[in-house]
Amino acid sequence: AVLAQAALWRLRLHTSIRSRRTSFLCPIPEDMARVLFAFAALVGSAAVIEQATGSSICGDDPTEVPDCNHEDLGSCGNACCVVEVWLPAAPTEVYVRLKEVLSSGMDGTFEYITGGDPNPGDDLRPYKISQPKPFQFIVQGRHNAPQYKGEDGDILDFNIAALGSGSSLRMFSLSRIHGALGDAGQNFKSLSFLLKNTQFPISTDFTIVHGCGKAIGVPRAVV
């Protein structure tokens, strides 16, 4: 639909230029300027959507794949990545959108996970948690790669807390297979790809909380 609308604007723009015989060296009429602005915005939106719906797999050559440049080594025993981002939406909306994109599979590699015994629900609001954060929802998923899928797929965990006029979304990915010291950047890539597909406007970059190639701190004794 976006690309079709962009094509319609392109046709209208071409027709307008031909009818007016306007030179690009001359001042652009106000109505034509609005068309140019709208067309540029549509093209930009299409590019963002195309990037978000590509493959979520870093593959054999991660250096050629966007967002695979945060390789982790052993931050959680196995490789892992924990990021946090603020989103301009209420916790309920974030939860619904997150569950939808996980359940959709996107590029066929993601799953929404529930079940087990016991099987607690995703909704934390009845517990009225206020510390350390006003947690509202908790979600689990899985990311599958060609060689590691199902029970061997990477574990994804999320929690959503109310924060100001929006929500704080904490995202976690762990390389599941035994002995996965390194991840070739896959854990960060999975989280980045997932967030882009929620289509929430992101005003700031991810904050890396732990792992994702971040230097491991010096251990401290617990008293």
C-alpha positions as CSV (number, residue, x, y, z in Angstrom):
1,A,0.0,0.0,0.0
2,V,2.8,2.4,0.8
3,L,4.6,1.7,-2.5
4,A,1.4,2.0,-4.4
5,Q,0.7,5.4,-2.8
6,A,4.3,6.5,-3.6
7,A,3.7,5.5,-7.2
8,L,0.5,7.6,-7.3
9,W,2.4,10.6,-5.9
10,R,5.1,10.1,-8.5
11,L,2.6,10.1,-11.3
12,R,0.9,13.2,-10.0
13,L,4.2,15.0,-9.6
14,H,5.3,14.1,-13.2
15,T,2.0,15.3,-14.6
16,S,2.2,18.5,-12.6
17,I,5.7,19.2,-13.9
18,R,4.8,18.6,-17.5
19,S,1.7,20.8,-17.3
20,R,3.5,23.7,-15.7
21,R,6.7,23.2,-17.7
22,T,8.5,24.2,-14.6
23,S,12.3,24.3,-14.5
24,F,14.0,23.0,-11.3
25,L,16.0,26.3,-11.4
26,C,12.8,28.2,-10.8
27,P,11.0,28.7,-7.5
28,I,8.8,25.7,-6.6
29,P,5.1,26.5,-6.2
30,E,3.8,25.8,-2.7
31,D,1.5,22.9,-3.8
32,M,4.3,21.2,-5.6
33,A,6.5,21.5,-2.6
34,R,3.9,19.7,-0.6
35,V,3.9,16.9,-3.1
36,L,7.6,16.6,-3.1
37,F,7.7,16.5,0.7
38,A,5.0,13.8,0.8
39,F,6.7,11.7,-1.8
40,A,10.0,11.9,0.1
41,A,8.3,10.8,3.3
42,L,6.7,7.9,1.6
43,V,9.9,6.7,0.0
44,G,11.6,7.0,3.5
45,S,8.8,4.9,5.1
46,A,9.2,2.2,2.5
47,A,12.9,2.0,3.1
48,V,12.4,1.6,6.8
49,I,9.8,-1.2,6.3
50,E,12.0,-3.0,3.9
51,Q,14.9,-3.0,6.3
52,A,12.7,-4.2,9.2
53,T,11.2,-7.1,7.3
54,G,14.4,-8.6,5.9
55,S,16.1,-11.6,7.5
56,S,16.8,-11.8,11.2
57,I,19.7,-14.2,10.7
58,C,23.3,-13.1,10.9
59,G,24.4,-16.1,8.9
60,D,27.9,-17.2,7.8
61,D,29.1,-13.6,7.2
62,P,27.8,-11.3,10.0
63,T,29.9,-8.4,8.8
64,E,27.6,-8.1,5.8
65,V,24.4,-8.0,7.8
66,P,23.0,-4.9,9.6
67,D,23.0,-5.0,13.4
68,C,25.2,-8.1,13.6
69,N,28.1,-6.0,14.9
70,H,27.6,-6.7,18.7
71,E,29.2,-10.1,19.1
72,D,29.1,-11.4,22.6
73,L,31.3,-13.8,24.4
74,G,30.2,-15.5,27.6
75,S,28.4,-12.6,29.3
76,C,25.8,-15.0,30.8
77,G,27.9,-18.1,30.8
78,N,26.7,-18.5,27.2
79,A,26.5,-15.5,25.0
80,C,23.6,-13.2,25.7
81,C,22.3,-9.7,25.2
82,V,20.2,-7.4,27.4
83,V,18.9,-4.1,26.1
84,E,16.3,-1.5,27.2
85,V,14.4,1.1,25.3
86,W,11.7,3.7,26.1
87,L,8.6,3.6,23.9
88,P,6.0,6.3,23.6
89,A,3.1,3.9,24.2
90,A,1.2,2.5,27.2
91,P,2.3,-0.8,28.6
92,T,-0.8,-2.6,27.4
93,E,-0.2,-1.4,23.8
94,V,3.4,-2.5,23.9
95,Y,2.4,-5.9,25.2
96,V,-0.2,-6.4,22.6
97,R,2.1,-5.4,19.8
98,L,5.0,-7.4,21.1
99,K,2.9,-10.5,21.4
100,E,1.5,-10.0,17.9
101,V,4.9,-9.8,16.2
102,L,6.2,-12.8,18.1
103,S,3.2,-14.9,17.2
104,S,3.3,-13.8,13.6
105,G,6.8,-15.4,13.2
106,M,7.8,-12.4,11.0
107,D,10.5,-14.0,8.9
108,G,9.5,-17.4,10.2
109,T,12.1,-17.5,13.0
110,F,10.3,-16.1,16.0
111,E,7.7,-17.7,18.3
112,Y,5.6,-16.6,21.3
113,I,6.1,-19.1,24.1
114,T,3.8,-20.0,26.9
115,G,3.0,-23.2,28.8
116,G,4.8,-25.2,31.5
117,D,3.7,-26.3,34.9
118,P,3.0,-24.0,36.6
119,N,2.0,-21.7,33.7
120,P,1.9,-18.1,35.1
121,G,0.2,-15.5,32.8
122,D,1.8,-12.5,31.2
123,D,-0.2,-9.9,33.1
124,L,1.6,-8.7,36.2
125,R,-0.8,-5.9,37.0
126,P,-2.9,-7.8,39.6
127,Y,0.3,-8.0,41.7
128,K,0.6,-4.2,41.9
129,I,4.5,-4.3,41.7
130,S,6.1,-0.9,42.3
131,Q,9.7,-1.8,43.1
132,P,12.2,-1.8,41.6
133,K,9.9,-0.8,38.7
134,P,6.1,-0.8,38.2
135,F,6.2,-4.0,36.1
136,Q,3.0,-4.5,34.0
137,F,3.7,-7.5,31.7
138,I,6.2,-10.3,31.2
139,V,6.7,-12.2,27.9
140,Q,8.7,-15.1,26.6
141,G,9.6,-16.0,23.0
142,R,12.1,-18.0,21.0
143,H,14.3,-17.2,18.0
144,N,15.2,-20.1,15.6
145,A,18.1,-20.3,13.3
146,P,18.7,-22.9,10.5
147,Q,21.0,-25.0,12.7
148,Y,19.5,-24.2,16.1
149,K,15.7,-24.3,16.4
150,G,12.9,-25.6,18.7
151,E,14.4,-26.5,22.1
152,D,17.8,-25.4,20.8
153,G,16.5,-22.0,19.6
154,D,17.6,-18.8,21.5
155,I,15.5,-17.9,24.5
156,L,13.9,-14.4,24.4
157,D,12.6,-12.8,27.6
158,F,10.9,-9.4,28.0
159,N,9.4,-7.2,30.7
160,I,7.3,-4.1,30.3
161,A,7.1,-1.4,33.0
162,A,5.2,1.9,33.1
163,L,7.6,4.8,32.7
164,G,6.5,8.4,32.5
165,S,4.1,8.9,29.5
166,G,5.2,5.6,28.0
167,S,6.8,2.3,28.7
168,S,10.2,0.8,29.5
169,L,10.8,-2.4,27.5
170,R,13.6,-4.6,28.6
171,M,14.6,-7.3,26.1
172,F,16.9,-10.4,26.7
173,S,18.2,-13.0,24.3
174,L,20.3,-16.0,25.4
175,S,22.1,-18.5,23.1
176,R,20.4,-21.7,24.2
177,I,22.6,-24.4,22.8
178,H,25.1,-26.0,25.1
179,G,28.6,-24.4,24.8
180,A,27.5,-21.3,22.9
181,L,30.2,-19.0,24.3
182,G,29.9,-16.7,21.3
183,D,26.9,-15.6,19.2
184,A,28.4,-13.8,16.1
185,G,26.2,-10.9,17.0
186,Q,22.9,-12.9,16.7
187,N,21.4,-12.0,20.1
188,F,21.6,-8.3,19.5
189,K,20.4,-8.7,15.9
190,S,17.3,-10.7,17.1
191,L,16.2,-8.0,19.5
192,S,16.9,-5.2,17.1
193,F,14.9,-6.9,14.3
194,L,12.0,-7.7,16.6
195,L,11.8,-4.1,17.9
196,K,11.8,-2.6,14.4
197,N,8.9,-4.9,13.5
198,T,6.7,-3.5,16.3
199,Q,6.7,-0.3,14.2
200,F,6.9,1.9,17.4
201,P,8.8,5.1,16.8
202,I,12.1,4.9,18.5
203,S,13.5,8.2,19.6
204,T,16.7,6.9,21.1
205,D,19.0,3.9,20.5
206,F,19.0,0.8,22.5
207,T,20.7,1.1,25.9
208,I,22.9,-2.0,26.3
209,V,22.4,-3.2,29.9
210,H,24.5,-6.3,29.8
211,G,26.2,-8.5,27.2
212,C,25.8,-7.7,23.5
213,G,29.6,-7.4,23.3
214,K,29.8,-4.9,26.2
215,A,32.9,-5.3,28.4
216,I,32.3,-7.5,31.3
217,G,32.8,-5.7,34.6
218,V,35.1,-6.7,37.4
219,P,33.4,-9.2,39.8
220,R,32.6,-7.9,43.2
221,A,32.3,-9.9,46.4
222,V,28.8,-10.3,47.7
223,V,28.6,-9.6,51.5
